Amino acid sequence: MTTVVTKADELRAPPLRKRRRRAAAVLGRLPGTAAVWLFTGFCLFAFAYLLISSVKSSRDVLEHPWSLPTTLHFENWSTAWNDGGFGSAFVNSALLVVAASTVTVVVAGPAAYVLGRRPGRVSNGLSLYFVLGLGIPVQVMVLPLYALMNRFGLIDSLFGLFVLYVVTSLPFTVFLLTSFFASLPAELEEAAALDGVSAAMTFWRIMLPLAGGGLVTATLLNAMAIWNETLLALMFIQSNDRFTLPLALLNYFQQQQFTGADFGALFAGVSIAILPMIGLYAWLGRRLTEGLTMGAGK
């Protein structure tokens, strides 16, 4: 049986050269796609290994690292929480994250709005000033900050650490939010001005809600950075009851070297330190991606 191919069918069929280009494009993306999936698989495997090891005994972790536990040792979590000091450290980190990330966004929001909506020599110079703050390593600022914090009596103080987190997070937050406010339509401000709305009320009632995606993105990024921050906490916190989770993890690891390694409890402590951020990203990760994409559109 023969098939009759009309001229319309020939016109609808994609040319051979186009097919080859598509095939070449697909083959060109295969190495990158494979690398992404391999990395994703490795991360999932490492996460599963961490959780499984957190309910194993130390002997099973050492002798049978790749096998499933025959007995679940949930007491490892209570040991890490109580004996390892992860309980108080969790509370300290949570308080610092909520307070510092919120205050940083509240302070950076008005500054970013003025810099993004009022272009000029002064605003451009201030924007450059904040950008330069991104290029200064924290290690360079540690000694001057220590002398300044010591003068005000803020060494070994959670409030002092909170101040440091806000100050060091401001350059990035202002830089990020400036692009969000700059991308908002100017017609809204013009309409508000015609209605007699002041600049401050325009910001709080109109522009700030429209930049909600940017605010969520900045808050989430700051929360992750503060939760995992180690250097400033290590330099300015000395008392065990004021430790953050990274310090509690370091301290517990050092204790294991002298008292005998309890690998199950150690894995449980690591799980306590990383699970909240994984949960936060799983909850707001899509908003983070959308916010970064929207902010890069200007």
C-alpha positions in Angstrom: 0.0 0.0 0.0 1.5 3.3 -1.1 1.1 6.5 0.8 0.5 9.7 -1.2 2.5 12.6 0.2 1.0 15.9 -0.8 2.8 19.2 -1.2 1.1 20.5 1.9 2.6 17.6 3.9 6.0 18.4 2.6 5.7 22.0 3.6 4.5 21.0 7.1 7.4 18.5 7.6 10.4 20.1 9.3 13.5 20.3 7.1 16.2 17.9 7.6 18.7 20.6 8.6 16.3 21.8 11.3 16.0 18.3 12.6 19.7 17.9 12.8 20.1 21.2 14.6 17.5 20.1 17.2 19.3 16.8 17.7 22.6 18.6 18.1 21.1 21.0 20.6 19.6 18.1 22.6 22.9 16.2 22.6 24.8 19.4 23.6 22.5 19.7 26.7 23.0 16.1 27.8 26.3 16.6 29.6 25.1 19.5 31.6 21.8 17.8 32.4 23.6 14.6 33.4 25.9 16.6 35.7 23.0 18.3 37.4 21.2 15.1 38.0 24.4 13.4 39.3 24.9 16.3 41.7 21.3 16.1 42.8 21.5 12.4 43.4 24.7 12.8 45.4 23.1 15.4 47.6 20.0 13.2 48.2 22.3 10.2 49.0 24.3 12.3 51.5 21.1 13.6 53.1 19.7 10.1 53.4 23.0 8.8 54.8 23.0 11.5 57.4 19.4 10.8 58.6 20.0 7.0 58.7 23.3 7.4 60.6 21.6 9.7 63.2 19.5 6.7 64.4 22.4 4.2 64.4 24.7 3.2 67.3 28.3 4.3 67.0 29.4 0.7 66.4 26.9 0.3 63.5 28.1 3.6 62.0 31.7 2.3 62.0 31.2 -1.3 61.2 28.2 -1.1 58.9 28.2 2.4 57.4 26.2 1.5 54.3 23.5 -0.8 55.8 20.2 0.1 57.3 20.0 0.1 61.1 18.7 -3.0 62.8 17.6 -1.0 65.8 16.5 2.6 65.8 18.4 4.7 68.4 16.2 7.8 68.7 18.0 8.6 71.9 20.8 10.0 69.8 18.7 13.0 69.1 17.9 13.6 72.8 21.6 13.1 73.6 22.6 15.7 71.1 19.8 18.1 72.1 20.4 17.9 75.9 24.0 16.8 76.5 25.4 18.3 73.3 23.9 21.7 74.0 22.0 21.8 70.7 18.8 22.7 72.4 19.9 26.1 73.7 21.9 26.7 70.6 18.8 26.0 68.5 16.9 28.6 70.4 19.7 31.2 70.1 20.1 30.6 66.4 16.3 30.8 65.8 16.0 34.1 67.7 19.0 35.6 65.9 17.7 34.6 62.5 14.2 35.9 63.0 15.4 39.2 64.6 18.4 40.0 62.4 16.8 39.0 59.1 13.6 41.0 59.9 15.4 44.1 61.1 17.8 44.0 58.1 15.0 44.0 55.6 13.1 46.7 57.5 16.1 49.0 57.6 17.2 48.2 54.0 13.8 48.6 52.4 13.4 52.4 52.6 17.1 52.9 51.6 16.7 50.6 48.6 13.5 52.4 47.6 15.1 55.8 47.5 18.2 54.5 45.7 16.1 52.6 43.2 13.5 55.2 42.5 15.5 58.4 42.7 18.5 58.1 40.3 21.1 60.8 40.5 24.7 61.5 41.6 24.0 61.2 45.3 22.0 57.9 44.9 24.4 56.4 42.5 27.3 57.2 44.8 25.5 55.7 47.8 24.6 52.6 45.7 28.3 52.3 44.8 29.1 52.6 48.5 26.9 49.6 49.4 28.3 47.6 46.5 31.8 48.2 47.8 30.6 46.8 51.1 30.0 43.5 49.4 33.7 43.3 48.4 35.1 43.6 51.9 35.9 40.2 53.4 34.5 39.6 56.9 38.0 38.4 58.0 39.4 41.9 57.3 36.8 43.5 59.6 37.1 41.1 62.6 39.8 42.9 64.5 38.4 46.5 64.1 34.9 45.1 65.0 36.3 43.3 68.0 37.9 46.5 69.3 34.7 48.5 68.7 32.4 45.8 70.3 34.7 45.5 73.3 34.5 49.3 73.8 30.7 49.1 74.0 30.7 45.9 76.2 29.1 43.7 73.5 31.5 40.9 73.6 29.9 37.5 74.5 26.5 39.0 73.9 23.7 37.8 71.7 22.6 41.4 71.2 26.1 42.3 70.0 26.0 39.3 67.6 22.6 40.5 66.4 24.0 44.0 65.7 26.9 42.5 63.7 24.6 40.3 61.7 22.4 43.3 60.8 25.3 45.5 59.9 27.1 42.9 57.8 23.9 41.9 56.0 22.8 45.5 55.0 25.1 45.9 51.9 23.8 42.8 50.2 20.2 43.4 51.2 20.2 47.0 49.9 21.8 46.0 46.7 19.3 43.2 46.1 16.2 45.3 47.0 17.3 48.3 44.9 16.8 46.3 41.7 13.3 45.2 42.8 12.1 48.8 43.6 13.7 50.0 40.3 11.7 47.5 38.3 8.3 48.7 39.6 6.3 50.9 37.2 6.6 54.7 37.7 3.0 55.2 36.8 1.9 54.1 40.2 3.9 56.8 41.9 2.6 59.4 39.5 -1.0 58.4 40.1 -0.5 58.4 43.9 1.1 61.9 43.6 -1.9 63.2 41.6 -4.2 61.9 44.4 -2.2 63.8 47.0 -0.5 60.8 48.6 2.8 61.6 50.3 6.0 59.9 49.3 6.2 58.0 52.6 2.6 56.7 52.3 3.3 55.8 48.6 6.2 53.7 49.8 4.4 51.9 52.7 1.0 51.4 51.0 1.8 50.9 47.3 5.4 50.2 46.5 6.3 48.0 49.5 3.5 45.5 49.0 4.4 45.2 45.3 8.0 44.4 46.2 6.8 41.5 48.4 8.7 38.9 46.3 11.9 40.8 46.8 11.3 41.2 50.5 10.7 37.5 50.9 13.8 36.7 48.9 16.0 39.0 50.9 14.6 37.7 54.2 15.1 34.0 53.1 18.7 34.6 51.9 19.6 36.5 55.1 18.0 33.8 57.2 20.1 31.1 55.6 23.3 33.1 55.8 22.8 34.0 59.5 21.8 30.4 60.4 25.0 29.0 59.0 27.3 31.9 60.0 30.3 30.7 62.1 33.2 33.1 62.0 31.6 36.1 63.8 29.9 33.8 66.4 33.2 32.1 67.0 35.1 35.4 67.5 32.5 37.2 69.7 30.7 34.4 71.6 32.5 32.7 74.5 29.9 31.2 76.9 28.3 27.8 76.1 24.8 29.0 76.9 25.1 31.7 74.2 26.4 29.3 71.5 24.7 29.2 68.1 24.2 25.9 66.3 27.5 26.1 64.3 29.4 26.7 67.6 27.5 24.0 69.4 28.4 21.6 66.6 32.1 22.5 66.7 32.1 22.3 70.5 30.4 18.9 70.5 32.8 17.5 67.9 35.8 18.6 70.1 34.2 17.0 73.1 33.9 13.7 71.2 37.7 13.7 70.7 38.2 13.5 74.5 35.2 11.6 75.8 34.9 9.0 73.1 33.2 9.5 69.8 29.4 9.0 69.8 28.9 9.2 66.0 25.1 8.6 66.2 24.6 11.6 68.4 27.0 13.6 66.3 25.0 12.8 63.1 21.9 13.7 65.0 23.4 17.1 65.9 24.3 17.8 62.3 20.7 16.9 61.4 19.3 19.3 63.9 21.5 22.0 62.4 20.5 21.5 58.7 16.9 20.3 58.8 15.3 23.7 59.6 17.0 25.4 56.6 16.0 22.5 54.3 12.5 22.7 55.5 12.5 26.5 55.0 13.8 26.2 51.5 11.3 23.5 50.6 8.6 25.8 51.8 9.8 29.0 50.2 12.2 27.8 47.6 9.9 28.6 44.7 9.4 32.1 46.0 13.1 32.5 46.3 13.7 31.5 42.7 10.8 33.7 41.4 12.1 36.6 43.4 15.7 36.4 42.1 14.4 36.1 38.5 12.1 39.1 38.9 14.9 41.2 40.5 17.3 40.4 37.7 14.8 41.5 35.0 15.6 45.2 35.3 
